[in-house]
Amino acid sequence: MTRVNTLFVLALALAAAPSRAYAGSEALAHGADMAFMNAAFSSPLPAPSAARWTVQMPRPTAQIMPSMSWFSLTVLSQLGGELVGAAGQVGDIDLASLLNKQLKGPLKYSLGGKEVWVSGAFDRQQNAYVSILVDGSEAVFFNVKGLLDKEETVSAGTNKYTLRLSPNVINQMKSEIILENKADEDDMVRITLKKMLEGVGATGAAVTAGGKAYKVFYTDDIKAGRVDKTAKTITFIHTEASGEIHVFLIPAELVPSDKIAVFKMFANARVGLSRKDGKLKVYENP
């Protein structure tokens, strides 16, 4: 692996490194994260000139690399199931219409005579994926880190395309996902990570809780790069004015129908969730 690719794998892994918010076990989670970092990385990144990265931890003081803050990803666990404050309902989201909606976002292209959508997803192990949906076929998912060292093949209509990732270690958000026709290099699509994330965000349901705006998603889970239709994930994404992105993944089985489960989201704000009559009900100040 070249030095450029090594540096980019480090940056990407930092963005997707586990940052679990288990109530009462912050020290244990931090220790696990530190062990992961020490085992995975042997040299520090150069200071980026156009993007800063951080890995979100349960406590703001537990950041591993404060110089990297454009992206964070957290898998949440329940804090409890009882309302302790003046909870107010702020969202009533239809889950059926939201299921996997992000797969058909605004990044749509004509390749090989077929409509093709490019989007993104995460699994519960904090792996980042590029999703490719060819009209008439099931979506396929490719681990972003894996694309640095191995090109993949995507079939669209009459053509076959090479899928790869071109890293930019100066500004990681400008790293490009590239689809190139194997028989015609002029038939090519280039999408930056920033554009892909913006495309994902455009498909989410909007809700404001605790004064913060979120986009909400409801998706089939991904396991080892394959769709698992038996499990669902609820995702909240908050984007700060500075462009910093905070992703909160919630296993759908943690959201009950007979009470309100409480989770901590951006800036440790408490958000209550319940599923009833096919709707995701969102509460602030629970």
Disulfide bonds with the S-S distance in Angstrom:
none
